[in-house]
Amino acid sequence: MNDVLLEKIRIAREKGKKIGLVQGSWDLFHLGHLSYLQKAKELCDFLVVGMDSDEKIKYRKGNKRPIIPLEERYAMIEKLGIADVIAVKGLNEAHWELIKTIKPDVLIAIKENYSDENIKKLETICGKVAILPRQATTSTSDIIRKTLILNGIQAFPKKDPRVLDAVEKFKQRIGCYDSLDDYIKRVISFMQNSTDWVTPVAACCYLNGKWHFGANLIDQSCPEADIVNRSELFYATIEHAELNLLKQLRGVEKLESPVWTTLFPCDRCMKVLIDKGVKQIFYLEDHPDRNWSKNSHKLAMEHGVNVVQIGTKNKELEETENKEEFPKFKYIDPRNVRSQKQLDIMLEREANNEDPFDPLIIDQDILFTTDYWYVSQNRFPYEEIEYQILIISKYPIYTIDEMSSEMWQDLRNIMNALRKEYEIPGGALCYRFGDTLYSGASLKRLHAHLIVPKKDKKTKFTVGGNPVMKKEFNLSSTQDNKE
Ligand SMILES: [Zn+2]
């Protein structure tokens, strides 16, 4: 504390004034601060306000504080005119140095700041210690915490349905999700916190009894098309999961825990992990052929990092999956198609990103439509059939969960109307749903078949999917067969 201030205090004391001292950082000054100062002033004739320097606040409250720099905090208290003297406290000051220097007649403090024991000690230095209740329900730290959380929520407003969808697809790709161990399940579940729906990646490690996570985050201000075709922007717009994980570990010098990650680290992340001392990386999926990860395996080897791929697909699943040919179809499942001609039509629609069952696309007569469905003759009926009528969802609905009770009711009404219109004596309403490997449907949009066989004849309606496509069918025949 400088001599000029000390002299001011000495003079005040000589004049018989009661010297008070109140201290704080006075960052983001709020109403509670003002009341606190006013009450302090009421308890004395000459108020010294202690103010922490920026360095001291950083030391005590972390790098992001103070929000308001010393000059401004100082000017604000000065202009209030409540303080007679403002004393700035440096980082290297001894414990209670200002208190011991001034020896105030009254030290004004908040209960939380001192233990009972310390208050007793302080009473031996000061004439009196006046404990005031906190003057407002919010403290600056509370305000900042709430602001940060709010900003965080705005940055990640909700779990993006595109991310959830991508995570589901990832699980399907991994195939053996249920047999994975807890470690990797944790990291997979954390993928949902990613904001990168193109490649939601998560990384985690276990350290000092606690899980730490990072997920791929993207710069949301980037145009969506650029994010999807991201090659040039790969590093500019995506904050990789591994880097986010390391951010959670600030202060940890050497990361000796293994790291689990859903996708093998890219070259740059691998470098960072090596620098951080990581010796073992568990991963679920690999992309060694991609430009961004061409060197990462080599780097790991050179630095003695043990990389372990876990949860490789079980063989049965791999065989039924037919090498990724099928998941890419959005509207159809070629494995369940019954004729090449039917398949050709479907493939052509799919290639144009059109749902063959879209009522605007479908190239067969629509008998009538209702609120939720449209009704059409089946062009590819089963054998021994009198009628086979399709009742197809008007809207792009693919799971039975999406069907409202009104939609069910509507289906019933259609069924009754058709029964009367065609004077149907008997038959079946066949309605498959869900995973086409179970339902056996070749088109994914929800639809039902009203099937009426010829009298005294049998017909077959298949339930259950084909694991592989029929050998004689050709996925690429649309190109060759354009007659
Ligand atoms: Zn990376």
Residues whose N, C-alpha, C, O or C-beta is under 5 A from the ligand:
A	BS01	ZN	H240 P265 C266 C269
